[in-house]
Amino acid sequence: MTRERTAARRLLIVLMNTDPRNPEELAAPFYYAAVAAAMDYEVDLLCTATSGKLMFKGVAEAIRIKADEDKTVLDWIREAHDQGVKLWACPANLELFDKDDIDLIAECSGMMGAAAMIQTVMEGEARVLTF
């Protein structure tokens, strides 16, 4: 039995090794997400572990990729969001960092837990990028 491959239309980007303390790591994931969404792919971007802090109010807006530029990480997030990227927070991060839903930035679509992420990867036609 041969299985015909179809082109994936969904991209899941997972930020788990990207550390907000290293600003030079932060633009690429949101840029890739925005480009994929502009190419009409369905894009989900999950921030988990230390990267999860980027979904909290006040964090991304205080980080600049380059110290001498006005553009913040929140600006990169907004560009991705404006292209149609769905941004997700990890529910475990809320507990880890003593936060609640009200602490999430407006661009965050809500929560994507481990089970939902794994189901997307294993049962869907999604491709995955990790940063």
TIFITOR-71909 format. One record per atom (N, C-alpha, C): residue in one letter; x, y, z; atom name; residue number from 1. Coordinates in nm, 3 decimals. Atoms other than C-alpha are relative to their C-alpha. Layout:
+------+---------+---------+---------+------+-----+
| type |       u |       v |       w | atom | seq |
+------+---------+---------+---------+------+-----+
|    A |       X |       Y |       Z |   CA | NUM |
...
+------+---------+---------+---------+------+-----+
END
This chain:
+------+---------+---------+---------+------+-----+
| type |       u |       v |       w | atom | seq |
+------+---------+---------+---------+------+-----+
|    M |   0.084 |  -0.117 |   0.000 |    N |   1 |
|    M |   0.000 |   0.000 |   0.000 |   CA |   1 |
|    M |   0.089 |   0.124 |   0.000 |    C |   1 |
|    T |  -0.075 |  -0.125 |   0.004 |    N |   2 |
|    T |   0.144 |   0.337 |  -0.098 |   CA |   2 |
|    T |  -0.087 |   0.111 |   0.054 |    C |   2 |
|    R |   0.072 |  -0.113 |  -0.060 |    N |   3 |
|    R |   0.049 |   0.650 |   0.080 |   CA |   3 |
|    R |   0.039 |   0.126 |  -0.075 |    C |   3 |
|    E |  -0.026 |  -0.122 |   0.076 |    N |   4 |
|    E |   0.017 |   0.963 |  -0.128 |   CA |   4 |
|    E |   0.019 |   0.116 |   0.095 |    C |   4 |
|    R |  -0.028 |  -0.117 |  -0.084 |    N |   5 |
|    R |   0.169 |   1.271 |   0.029 |   CA |   5 |
|    R |  -0.068 |   0.122 |  -0.059 |    C |   5 |
|    T |   0.058 |  -0.127 |   0.041 |    N |   6 |
|    T |  -0.018 |   1.595 |   0.015 |   CA |   6 |
|    T |   0.081 |   0.112 |   0.065 |    C |   6 |
|    A |  -0.072 |  -0.114 |  -0.055 |    N |   7 |
|    A |   0.133 |   1.933 |   0.071 |   CA |   7 |
|    A |  -0.070 |   0.050 |   0.126 |    C |   7 |
|    A |   0.057 |  -0.052 |  -0.125 |    N |   8 |
|    A |   0.083 |   2.060 |   0.424 |   CA |   8 |
|    A |  -0.040 |   0.145 |  -0.020 |    C |   8 |
|    R |   0.049 |  -0.137 |   0.005 |    N |   9 |
|    R |  -0.114 |   2.382 |   0.460 |   CA |   9 |
|    R |   0.010 |   0.068 |   0.135 |    C |   9 |
|    R |  -0.006 |  -0.054 |  -0.135 |    N |  10 |
|    R |  -0.048 |   2.431 |   0.829 |   CA |  10 |
|    R |   0.143 |  -0.009 |   0.053 |    C |  10 |
|    L |  -0.134 |  -0.006 |  -0.060 |    N |  11 |
|    L |   0.270 |   2.534 |   1.009 |   CA |  11 |
|    L |  -0.017 |   0.029 |   0.149 |    C |  11 |
|    L |  -0.005 |  -0.023 |  -0.143 |    N |  12 |
|    L |   0.323 |   2.506 |   1.382 |   CA |  12 |
|    L |   0.142 |   0.039 |   0.036 |    C |  12 |
|    I |  -0.130 |  -0.048 |  -0.045 |    N |  13 |
|    I |   0.611 |   2.711 |   1.518 |   CA |  13 |
|    I |   0.000 |  -0.003 |   0.152 |    C |  13 |
|    V |  -0.008 |   0.014 |  -0.145 |    N |  14 |
|    V |   0.718 |   2.627 |   1.872 |   CA |  14 |
|    V |   0.125 |   0.071 |   0.050 |    C |  14 |
|    L |  -0.112 |  -0.069 |  -0.067 |    N |  15 |
|    L |   0.934 |   2.866 |   2.073 |   CA |  15 |
|    L |   0.015 |  -0.061 |   0.138 |    C |  15 |
|    M |  -0.025 |   0.056 |  -0.133 |    N |  16 |
|    M |   1.080 |   2.673 |   2.362 |   CA |  16 |
|    M |   0.146 |   0.015 |   0.040 |    C |  16 |
|    N |  -0.141 |  -0.019 |  -0.029 |    N |  17 |
|    N |   1.454 |   2.728 |   2.334 |   CA |  17 |
|    N |   0.044 |   0.144 |  -0.022 |    C |  17 |
|    T |  -0.028 |  -0.141 |   0.025 |    N |  18 |
|    T |   1.432 |   3.097 |   2.250 |   CA |  18 |
|    T |  -0.016 |   0.075 |   0.131 |    C |  18 |
|    D |  -0.001 |  -0.064 |  -0.131 |    N |  19 |
|    D |   1.522 |   3.304 |   2.553 |   CA |  19 |
|    D |  -0.016 |   0.152 |  -0.015 |    C |  19 |
|    P |   0.020 |  -0.146 |   0.009 |    N |  20 |
|    P |   1.385 |   3.660 |   2.589 |   CA |  20 |
|    P |   0.119 |   0.082 |   0.049 |    C |  20 |
|    R |  -0.120 |  -0.071 |  -0.045 |    N |  21 |
|    R |   1.715 |   3.752 |   2.758 |   CA |  21 |
|    R |   0.104 |   0.014 |  -0.111 |    C |  21 |
|    N |  -0.089 |  -0.007 |   0.116 |    N |  22 |
|    N |   1.883 |   3.707 |   2.418 |   CA |  22 |
|    N |  -0.079 |   0.059 |  -0.118 |    C |  22 |
|    P |   0.085 |  -0.064 |   0.100 |    N |  23 |
|    P |   1.707 |   3.961 |   2.194 |   CA |  23 |
|    P |   0.028 |  -0.040 |  -0.145 |    C |  23 |
|    E |  -0.033 |   0.035 |   0.138 |    N |  24 |
|    E |   1.893 |   3.855 |   1.880 |   CA |  24 |
|    E |  -0.068 |  -0.129 |  -0.045 |    C |  24 |
|    E |   0.070 |   0.124 |   0.033 |    N |  25 |
|    E |   1.703 |   3.523 |   1.894 |   CA |  25 |
|    E |  -0.148 |   0.022 |  -0.031 |    C |  25 |
|    L |   0.145 |  -0.017 |  -0.006 |    N |  26 |
|    L |   1.358 |   3.680 |   1.895 |   CA |  26 |
|    L |  -0.069 |   0.041 |  -0.129 |    C |  26 |
|    A |   0.067 |  -0.046 |   0.121 |    N |  27 |
|    A |   1.289 |   3.828 |   1.551 |   CA |  27 |
|    A |  -0.032 |  -0.114 |  -0.095 |    C |  27 |
|    A |   0.014 |   0.105 |   0.101 |    N |  28 |
|    A |   1.335 |   3.517 |   1.337 |   CA |  28 |
|    A |  -0.130 |  -0.080 |   0.010 |    C |  28 |
|    P |   0.122 |   0.081 |  -0.004 |    N |  29 |
|    P |   1.044 |   3.306 |   1.467 |   CA |  29 |
|    P |  -0.125 |   0.077 |  -0.045 |    C |  29 |
|    F |   0.117 |  -0.080 |   0.038 |    N |  30 |
|    F |   0.793 |   3.588 |   1.424 |   CA |  30 |
|    F |   0.006 |   0.040 |  -0.147 |    C |  30 |
|    Y |  -0.017 |  -0.029 |   0.143 |    N |  31 |
|    Y |   0.937 |   3.678 |   1.083 |   CA |  31 |
|    Y |  -0.040 |  -0.121 |  -0.084 |    C |  31 |
|    Y |   0.037 |   0.122 |   0.072 |    N |  32 |
|    Y |   0.909 |   3.317 |   0.963 |   CA |  32 |
|    Y |  -0.151 |  -0.021 |   0.004 |    C |  32 |
|    A |   0.145 |   0.017 |  -0.014 |    N |  33 |
|    A |   0.554 |   3.302 |   1.095 |   CA |  33 |
|    A |  -0.074 |   0.097 |  -0.091 |    C |  33 |
|    A |   0.066 |  -0.101 |   0.084 |    N |  34 |
|    A |   0.456 |   3.626 |   0.919 |   CA |  34 |
|    A |   0.014 |  -0.034 |  -0.147 |    C |  34 |
|    V |  -0.022 |   0.036 |   0.141 |    N |  35 |
|    V |   0.610 |   3.512 |   0.589 |   CA |  35 |
|    V |  -0.089 |  -0.118 |  -0.038 |    C |  35 |
|    A |   0.084 |   0.116 |   0.030 |    N |  36 |
|    A |   0.432 |   3.175 |   0.604 |   CA |  36 |
|    A |  -0.147 |   0.038 |  -0.009 |    C |  36 |
|    A |   0.139 |  -0.044 |   0.004 |    N |  37 |
|    A |   0.100 |   3.342 |   0.681 |   CA |  37 |
|    A |  -0.027 |   0.083 |  -0.125 |    C |  37 |
|    A |   0.015 |  -0.079 |   0.122 |    N |  38 |
|    A |   0.153 |   3.587 |   0.394 |   CA |  38 |
|    A |  -0.005 |  -0.089 |  -0.123 |    C |  38 |
|    M |   0.003 |   0.098 |   0.108 |    N |  39 |
|    M |   0.200 |   3.280 |   0.172 |   CA |  39 |
|    M |  -0.127 |  -0.085 |   0.006 |    C |  39 |
|    D |   0.130 |   0.066 |  -0.016 |    N |  40 |
|    D |  -0.152 |   3.170 |   0.278 |   CA |  40 |
|    D |   0.004 |  -0.135 |   0.070 |    C |  40 |
|    Y |   0.000 |   0.118 |  -0.084 |    N |  41 |
|    Y |  -0.046 |   2.895 |   0.515 |   CA |  41 |
|    Y |  -0.069 |   0.035 |   0.131 |    C |  41 |
|    E |   0.056 |  -0.017 |  -0.134 |    N |  42 |
|    E |  -0.232 |   2.848 |   0.841 |   CA |  42 |
|    E |   0.115 |  -0.014 |   0.098 |    C |  42 |
|    V |  -0.117 |  -0.001 |  -0.087 |    N |  43 |
|    V |   0.023 |   2.936 |   1.108 |   CA |  43 |
|    V |  -0.043 |   0.019 |   0.146 |    C |  43 |
|    D |   0.014 |  -0.009 |  -0.145 |    N |  44 |
|    D |   0.016 |   2.873 |   1.482 |   CA |  44 |
|    D |   0.139 |   0.015 |   0.058 |    C |  44 |
|    L |  -0.129 |  -0.020 |  -0.066 |    N |  45 |
|    L |   0.299 |   2.996 |   1.702 |   CA |  45 |
|    L |  -0.022 |  -0.013 |   0.149 |    C |  45 |
|    L |   0.014 |   0.028 |  -0.143 |    N |  46 |
|    L |   0.326 |   2.855 |   2.053 |   CA |  46 |
|    L |   0.125 |   0.045 |   0.073 |    C |  46 |
|    C |  -0.110 |  -0.042 |  -0.087 |    N |  47 |
|    C |   0.543 |   3.022 |   2.317 |   CA |  47 |
|    C |  -0.010 |  -0.079 |   0.130 |    C |  47 |
|    T |   0.000 |   0.081 |  -0.121 |    N |  48 |
|    T |   0.638 |   2.786 |   2.596 |   CA |  48 |
|    T |   0.137 |   0.010 |   0.067 |    C |  48 |
|    A |  -0.122 |  -0.010 |  -0.082 |    N |  49 |
|    A |   0.909 |   2.750 |   2.862 |   CA |  49 |
|    A |   0.033 |   0.149 |   0.020 |    C |  49 |
|    T |  -0.038 |  -0.139 |  -0.024 |    N |  50 |
|    T |   1.105 |   3.077 |   2.905 |   CA |  50 |
|    T |  -0.058 |   0.093 |  -0.106 |    C |  50 |
|    S |   0.059 |  -0.080 |   0.109 |    N |  51 |
|    S |   0.974 |   3.199 |   2.567 |   CA |  51 |
|    S |  -0.144 |   0.040 |   0.030 |    C |  51 |
|    G |   0.139 |  -0.030 |  -0.036 |    N |  52 |
|    G |   0.628 |   3.194 |   2.719 |   CA |  52 |
|    G |  -0.017 |   0.139 |   0.059 |    C |  52 |
|    K |   0.007 |  -0.135 |  -0.057 |    N |  53 |
|    K |   0.709 |   3.522 |   2.892 |   CA |  53 |
|    K |  -0.036 |   0.104 |  -0.106 |    C |  53 |
|    L |   0.030 |  -0.096 |   0.106 |    N |  54 |
|    L |   0.673 |   3.694 |   2.552 |   CA |  54 |
|    L |  -0.149 |   0.024 |  -0.017 |    C |  54 |
|    M |   0.145 |  -0.017 |   0.010 |    N |  55 |
|    M |   0.297 |   3.645 |   2.573 |   CA |  55 |
|    M |  -0.058 |   0.081 |   0.116 |    C |  55 |
|    F |   0.047 |  -0.080 |  -0.113 |    N |  56 |
|    F |   0.277 |   3.844 |   2.898 |   CA |  56 |
|    F |   0.014 |   0.148 |  -0.029 |    C |  56 |
|    K |  -0.001 |  -0.146 |   0.018 |    N |  57 |
|    K |   0.192 |   4.213 |   2.891 |   CA |  57 |
|    K |   0.129 |   0.059 |   0.058 |    C |  57 |
|    G |  -0.116 |  -0.074 |  -0.048 |    N |  58 |
|    G |   0.495 |   4.439 |   2.922 |   CA |  58 |
|    G |   0.134 |  -0.063 |  -0.032 |    C |  58 |
|    V |  -0.129 |   0.067 |   0.022 |    N |  59 |
|    V |   0.760 |   4.181 |   2.832 |   CA |  59 |
|    V |   0.053 |   0.031 |  -0.140 |    C |  59 |
|    A |  -0.047 |  -0.017 |   0.139 |    N |  60 |
|    A |   0.787 |   4.191 |   2.450 |   CA |  60 |
|    A |   0.017 |   0.147 |  -0.037 |    C |  60 |
|    E |  -0.011 |  -0.142 |   0.033 |    N |  61 |
|    E |   0.731 |   4.566 |   2.437 |   CA |  61 |
|    E |   0.123 |   0.066 |   0.063 |    C |  61 |
|    A |  -0.120 |  -0.055 |  -0.065 |    N |  62 |
|    A |   1.036 |   4.620 |   2.659 |   CA |  62 |
|    A |   0.129 |  -0.051 |  -0.064 |    C |  62 |
|    I |  -0.119 |   0.060 |   0.061 |    N |  63 |
|    I |   1.272 |   4.420 |   2.435 |   CA |  63 |
|    I |   0.016 |   0.051 |  -0.143 |    C |  63 |
|    R |  -0.035 |  -0.042 |   0.136 |    N |  64 |
|    R |   1.444 |   4.560 |   2.127 |   CA |  64 |
|    R |   0.103 |  -0.099 |  -0.056 |    C |  64 |
|    I |  -0.096 |   0.091 |   0.064 |    N |  65 |
|    I |   1.624 |   4.331 |   1.881 |   CA |  65 |
|    I |   0.136 |   0.068 |  -0.010 |    C |  65 |
|    K |  -0.122 |  -0.081 |   0.008 |    N |  66 |
|    K |   1.879 |   4.606 |   1.820 |   CA |  66 |
|    K |  -0.019 |   0.121 |   0.090 |    C |  66 |
|    A |   0.011 |  -0.107 |  -0.100 |    N |  67 |
|    A |   1.943 |   4.858 |   2.095 |   CA |  67 |
|    A |  -0.023 |   0.137 |  -0.062 |    C |  67 |
|    D |   0.012 |  -0.133 |   0.061 |    N |  68 |
|    D |   1.960 |   5.150 |   1.852 |   CA |  68 |
|    D |  -0.122 |   0.015 |  -0.091 |    C |  68 |
|    E |   0.124 |  -0.008 |   0.079 |    N |  69 |
|    E |   1.621 |   5.080 |   1.687 |   CA |  69 |
|    E |  -0.121 |   0.009 |   0.090 |    C |  69 |
|    D |   0.123 |  -0.015 |  -0.077 |    N |  70 |
|    D |   1.273 |   5.168 |   1.804 |   CA |  70 |
|    D |  -0.088 |  -0.126 |  -0.002 |    C |  70 |
|    K |   0.086 |   0.117 |   0.017 |    N |  71 |
|    K |   1.117 |   4.839 |   1.686 |   CA |  71 |
|    K |   0.020 |  -0.099 |   0.115 |    C |  71 |
|    T |  -0.004 |   0.094 |  -0.112 |    N |  72 |
|    T |   1.030 |   4.612 |   1.978 |   CA |  72 |
|    T |  -0.041 |  -0.140 |  -0.046 |    C |  72 |
|    V |   0.046 |   0.135 |   0.029 |    N |  73 |
|    V |   0.962 |   4.241 |   1.990 |   CA |  73 |
|    V |  -0.152 |  -0.002 |  -0.012 |    C |  73 |
|    L |   0.145 |  -0.009 |   0.014 |    N |  74 |
|    L |   0.598 |   4.332 |   2.039 |   CA |  74 |
|    L |  -0.038 |   0.045 |  -0.142 |    C |  74 |
|    D |   0.024 |  -0.040 |   0.139 |    N |  75 |
|    D |   0.614 |   4.506 |   1.699 |   CA |  75 |
|    D |   0.012 |  -0.119 |  -0.094 |    C |  75 |
|    W |  -0.015 |   0.122 |   0.081 |    N |  76 |
|    W |   0.741 |   4.179 |   1.545 |   CA |  76 |
|    W |  -0.119 |  -0.092 |   0.020 |    C |  76 |
|    I |   0.116 |   0.083 |  -0.031 |    N |  77 |
|    I |   0.461 |   3.990 |   1.720 |   CA |  77 |
|    I |  -0.123 |   0.055 |  -0.071 |    C |  77 |
|    R |   0.117 |  -0.061 |   0.065 |    N |  78 |
|    R |   0.202 |   4.236 |   1.590 |   CA |  78 |
|    R |   0.003 |  -0.018 |  -0.151 |    C |  78 |
|    E |  -0.009 |   0.022 |   0.145 |    N |  79 |
|    E |   0.332 |   4.204 |   1.234 |   CA |  79 |
|    E |  -0.043 |  -0.142 |  -0.036 |    C |  79 |
|    A |   0.040 |   0.139 |   0.023 |    N |  80 |
|    A |   0.293 |   3.826 |   1.253 |   CA |  80 |
|    A |  -0.151 |  -0.014 |   0.020 |    C |  80 |
|    H |   0.144 |   0.005 |  -0.029 |    N |  81 |
|    H |  -0.052 |   3.863 |   1.410 |   CA |  81 |
|    H |  -0.081 |   0.064 |  -0.112 |    C |  81 |
|    D |   0.071 |  -0.070 |   0.107 |    N |  82 |
|    D |  -0.157 |   4.111 |   1.141 |   CA |  82 |
|    D |  -0.003 |  -0.080 |  -0.130 |    C |  82 |
|    Q |  -0.002 |   0.088 |   0.118 |    N |  83 |
|    Q |  -0.062 |   3.854 |   0.875 |   CA |  83 |
|    Q |  -0.092 |  -0.121 |   0.018 |    C |  83 |
|    G |   0.092 |   0.111 |  -0.025 |    N |  84 |
|    G |  -0.298 |   3.604 |   1.040 |   CA |  84 |
|    G |   0.055 |  -0.111 |   0.088 |    C |  84 |
|    V |  -0.059 |   0.100 |  -0.088 |    N |  85 |
|    V |  -0.065 |   3.410 |   1.269 |   CA |  85 |
|    V |  -0.079 |  -0.005 |   0.131 |    C |  85 |
|    K |   0.064 |   0.018 |  -0.130 |    N |  86 |
|    K |  -0.239 |   3.267 |   1.574 |   CA |  86 |
|    K |   0.110 |  -0.028 |   0.101 |    C |  86 |
|    L |  -0.102 |   0.009 |  -0.105 |    N |  87 |
|    L |  -0.021 |   3.314 |   1.881 |   CA |  87 |
|    L |  -0.062 |  -0.065 |   0.123 |    C |  87 |
|    W |   0.053 |   0.076 |  -0.112 |    N |  88 |
|    W |  -0.064 |   3.078 |   2.172 |   CA |  88 |
|    W |   0.096 |   0.003 |   0.119 |    C |  88 |
|    A |  -0.075 |   0.012 |  -0.125 |    N |  89 |
|    A |   0.049 |   3.074 |   2.534 |   CA |  89 |
|    A |  -0.015 |  -0.142 |   0.052 |    C |  89 |
|    C |   0.004 |   0.132 |  -0.062 |    N |  90 |
|    C |   0.125 |   2.757 |   2.726 |   CA |  90 |
|    C |  -0.066 |   0.013 |   0.137 |    C |  90 |
|    P |   0.068 |  -0.013 |  -0.130 |    N |  91 |
|    P |  -0.113 |   2.707 |   3.020 |   CA |  91 |
|    P |   0.091 |  -0.029 |   0.119 |    C |  91 |
|    A |  -0.093 |   0.030 |  -0.110 |    N |  92 |
|    A |   0.168 |   2.560 |   3.231 |   CA |  92 |
|    A |   0.084 |   0.122 |   0.035 |    C |  92 |
|    N |  -0.078 |  -0.121 |  -0.027 |    N |  93 |
|    N |   0.355 |   2.890 |   3.195 |   CA |  93 |
|    N |  -0.073 |   0.096 |   0.092 |    C |  93 |
|    L |   0.076 |  -0.089 |  -0.088 |    N |  94 |
|    L |   0.074 |   3.080 |   3.362 |   CA |  94 |
|    L |   0.024 |  -0.040 |   0.145 |    C |  94 |
|    E |  -0.023 |   0.049 |  -0.136 |    N |  95 |
|    E |   0.115 |   2.863 |   3.668 |   CA |  95 |
|    E |   0.146 |   0.022 |   0.041 |    C |  95 |
|    L |  -0.142 |  -0.013 |  -0.029 |    N |  96 |
|    L |   0.496 |   2.866 |   3.647 |   CA |  96 |
|    L |   0.039 |   0.143 |   0.039 |    C |  96 |
|    F |  -0.037 |  -0.140 |  -0.024 |    N |  97 |
|    F |   0.515 |   3.246 |   3.638 |   CA |  97 |
|    F |  -0.105 |   0.078 |   0.079 |    C |  97 |
|    D |   0.104 |  -0.061 |  -0.083 |    N |  98 |
|    D |   0.213 |   3.313 |   3.865 |   CA |  98 |
|    D |  -0.078 |   0.107 |  -0.076 |    C |  98 |
|    K |   0.077 |  -0.091 |   0.085 |    N |  99 |
|    K |   0.011 |   3.476 |   3.584 |   CA |  99 |
|    K |  -0.138 |  -0.057 |  -0.023 |    C |  99 |
|    D |   0.137 |   0.040 |   0.033 |    N | 100 |
|    D |  -0.349 |   3.460 |   3.467 |   CA | 100 |
|    D |  -0.031 |   0.045 |  -0.142 |    C | 100 |
|    D |   0.041 |  -0.038 |   0.135 |    N | 101 |
|    D |  -0.536 |   3.504 |   3.138 |   CA | 101 |
|    D |   0.006 |   0.151 |  -0.023 |    C | 101 |
|    I |   0.003 |  -0.146 |   0.015 |    N | 102 |
|    I |  -0.564 |   3.877 |   3.201 |   CA | 102 |
|    I |   0.139 |   0.059 |  -0.021 |    C | 102 |
|    D |  -0.139 |  -0.045 |   0.017 |    N | 103 |
|    D |  -0.183 |   3.901 |   3.190 |   CA | 103 |
|    D |   0.051 |  -0.019 |  -0.142 |    C | 103 |
|    L |  -0.042 |   0.028 |   0.136 |    N | 104 |
|    L |  -0.169 |   3.791 |   2.824 |   CA | 104 |
|    L |  -0.019 |   0.122 |  -0.090 |    C | 104 |
|    I |   0.012 |  -0.110 |   0.096 |    N | 105 |
|    I |  -0.111 |   4.039 |   2.540 |   CA | 105 |
|    I |  -0.124 |  -0.022 |  -0.087 |    C | 105 |
|    A |   0.122 |   0.007 |   0.081 |    N | 106 |
|    A |  -0.408 |   4.118 |   2.317 |   CA | 106 |
|    A |   0.017 |  -0.088 |  -0.123 |    C | 106 |
|    E |  -0.025 |   0.078 |   0.121 |    N | 107 |
|    E |  -0.245 |   3.940 |   2.020 |   CA | 107 |
|    E |  -0.003 |  -0.150 |   0.025 |    C | 107 |
|    C |   0.002 |   0.142 |  -0.035 |    N | 108 |
|    C |  -0.247 |   3.607 |   2.205 |   CA | 108 |
|    C |  -0.141 |  -0.056 |  -0.020 |    C | 108 |
|    S |   0.130 |   0.062 |   0.029 |    N | 109 |
|    S |  -0.528 |   3.378 |   2.083 |   CA | 109 |
|    S |  -0.052 |  -0.085 |   0.114 |    C | 109 |
|    G |   0.043 |   0.082 |  -0.111 |    N | 110 |
|    G |  -0.541 |   3.184 |   2.408 |   CA | 110 |
|    G |   0.106 |  -0.102 |   0.036 |    C | 110 |
|    M |  -0.090 |   0.104 |  -0.049 |    N | 111 |
|    M |  -0.390 |   2.862 |   2.537 |   CA | 111 |
|    M |   0.009 |  -0.118 |  -0.096 |    C | 111 |
|    M |  -0.020 |   0.127 |   0.068 |    N | 112 |
|    M |  -0.241 |   2.562 |   2.363 |   CA | 112 |
|    M |   0.086 |  -0.085 |   0.092 |    C | 112 |
|    G |  -0.071 |   0.088 |  -0.091 |    N | 113 |
|    G |  -0.147 |   2.290 |   2.605 |   CA | 113 |
|    G |   0.076 |  -0.108 |  -0.073 |    C | 113 |
|    A |  -0.084 |   0.105 |   0.057 |    N | 114 |
|    A |   0.085 |   1.996 |   2.552 |   CA | 114 |
|    A |  -0.082 |  -0.100 |  -0.082 |    C | 114 |
|    A |   0.080 |   0.098 |   0.072 |    N | 115 |
|    A |  -0.193 |   1.757 |   2.448 |   CA | 115 |
|    A |  -0.048 |   0.054 |  -0.135 |    C | 115 |
|    A |   0.045 |  -0.060 |   0.126 |    N | 116 |
|    A |  -0.329 |   1.997 |   2.184 |   CA | 116 |
|    A |   0.115 |   0.012 |  -0.099 |    C | 116 |
|    M |  -0.115 |  -0.011 |   0.089 |    N | 117 |
|    M |   0.019 |   2.058 |   2.045 |   CA | 117 |
|    M |   0.038 |  -0.136 |  -0.056 |    C | 117 |
|    I |  -0.037 |   0.134 |   0.044 |    N | 118 |
|    I |   0.101 |   1.688 |   2.028 |   CA | 118 |
|    I |  -0.103 |  -0.055 |  -0.097 |    C | 118 |
|    Q |   0.105 |   0.046 |   0.091 |    N | 119 |
|    Q |  -0.234 |   1.610 |   1.867 |   CA | 119 |
|    Q |   0.013 |   0.067 |  -0.137 |    C | 119 |
|    T |  -0.020 |  -0.073 |   0.126 |    N | 120 |
|    T |  -0.171 |   1.879 |   1.603 |   CA | 120 |
|    T |   0.113 |  -0.061 |  -0.080 |    C | 120 |
|    V |  -0.117 |   0.055 |   0.067 |    N | 121 |
|    V |   0.167 |   1.729 |   1.523 |   CA | 121 |
|    V |  -0.027 |  -0.143 |  -0.048 |    C | 121 |
|    M |   0.014 |   0.143 |   0.031 |    N | 122 |
|    M |   0.066 |   1.363 |   1.526 |   CA | 122 |
|    M |  -0.118 |  -0.033 |  -0.091 |    C | 122 |
|    E |   0.120 |   0.035 |   0.075 |    N | 123 |
|    E |  -0.280 |   1.369 |   1.371 |   CA | 123 |
|    E |  -0.029 |   0.092 |  -0.118 |    C | 123 |
|    G |   0.030 |  -0.097 |   0.104 |    N | 124 |
|    G |  -0.276 |   1.672 |   1.147 |   CA | 124 |
|    G |   0.099 |  -0.006 |  -0.114 |    C | 124 |
|    E |  -0.090 |  -0.012 |   0.114 |    N | 125 |
|    E |  -0.105 |   1.766 |   0.828 |   CA | 125 |
|    E |   0.088 |   0.124 |   0.019 |    C | 125 |
|    A |  -0.081 |  -0.117 |  -0.032 |    N | 126 |
|    A |   0.112 |   2.025 |   0.999 |   CA | 126 |
|    A |   0.148 |  -0.033 |  -0.010 |    C | 126 |
|    R |  -0.145 |   0.006 |  -0.007 |    N | 127 |
|    R |   0.481 |   2.087 |   0.960 |   CA | 127 |
|    R |   0.039 |   0.081 |   0.125 |    C | 127 |
|    V |  -0.040 |  -0.064 |  -0.125 |    N | 128 |
|    V |   0.674 |   2.199 |   1.268 |   CA | 128 |
|    V |   0.139 |   0.061 |  -0.013 |    C | 128 |
|    L |  -0.129 |  -0.066 |  -0.017 |    N | 129 |
|    L |   0.954 |   2.450 |   1.318 |   CA | 129 |
|    L |   0.017 |   0.030 |   0.148 |    C | 129 |
|    T |  -0.025 |  -0.037 |  -0.139 |    N | 130 |
|    T |   1.114 |   2.495 |   1.657 |   CA | 130 |
|    T |   0.114 |   0.100 |   0.007 |    C | 130 |
|    F |  -0.104 |  -0.101 |  -0.026 |    N | 131 |
|    F |   1.319 |   2.784 |   1.784 |   CA | 131 |
|    F |   0.030 |  -0.002 |   0.148 |    C | 131 |
+------+---------+---------+---------+------+-----+
END
